[in-house]
Amino acid sequence: MTELGERPISASSRILNNSYTILGGAFDASSSFLILFEETRRNSDAGSVPGDKEQDLLRAMLVFACAGLDSMLKQLVRDALGKVIDVREGADLQFKRYTEKRLSRQGTLDQNSSLKFLPIQTLEIA
């Protein structure tokens, strides 16, 4: 196995700081699991196929990486979506239509409630 690569040095914008922190934590956790995996492999008599303990470490690495990406993307939406919508003319209406369409397909959108529950200040729902 190889290293995961280098951890990004910093967020490119202040609005990305929270997402960067989450991504950094996921990167560090995944790197730690990879180090443990490699040390366990070196100290074991296992053949070319990883044993149960090694597989568990690889699974943990994958789970932490995926959970970190999920959390980072949710934070990114919370922190930046409103600002992205603000800078693009008509983006608020397009986002509202897209979201209503997706929710109505799932049968979870009540016609009277519309998108009032979304935590985006830039959207004004009549």
LINGI-V289510 format. One record per helix or strand of 3 or more residues. SS is the DSSP state (alpha for helix, beta for strand). FROM is the first residue (numbers start at 1). TO is the last residue. Records with the same first field share a line. If there is no record, write none. Layout:
SS: FROM-TO + FROM-TO
//
This chain:
alpha: 14-42 + 52-87 + 91-105
//
